[in-house]
Amino acid sequence: MNIIYAAEKPSIASLLSEYVQRPVSAEEIRVIENPNETGSFFVGFDLERYVVSPSGRVYADTLRLARSEPAGC
């Protein structure tokens, strides 16, 4: 684990606790750097995935599936 993530996990857990309105410990989350935005992280908690922005904003990361249509439609 990168030292940056270890230092950030308690802070991220605190922000996520406020967002989900229940206690979340640093040990319960998985943190991955968001390659699309410097200072942003993807956070896995339970079966959900969240994003923490550089400003500390937390929001749910919604999965968008591309719907494929059969050929000729």
Rosetta blueprint (number, residue, H / E / L):
1 M L
2 N L
3 I H
4 I H
5 Y H
6 A H
7 A H
8 E H
9 K H
10 P H
11 S H
12 I H
13 A H
14 S H
15 L H
16 L H
17 S H
18 E H
19 Y H
20 V H
21 Q L
22 R L
23 P L
24 V L
25 S L
26 A H
27 E H
28 E H
29 I E
30 R E
31 V E
32 I E
33 E E
34 N L
35 P L
36 N L
37 E L
38 T L
39 G L
40 S L
41 F E
42 F E
43 V E
44 G E
45 F E
46 D L
47 L L
48 E E
49 R E
50 Y E
51 V E
52 V E
53 S L
54 P L
55 S L
56 G L
57 R L
58 V E
59 Y E
60 A E
61 D L
62 T L
63 L L
64 R L
65 L L
66 A L
67 R L
68 S L
69 E L
70 P L
71 A L
72 G L
73 C L
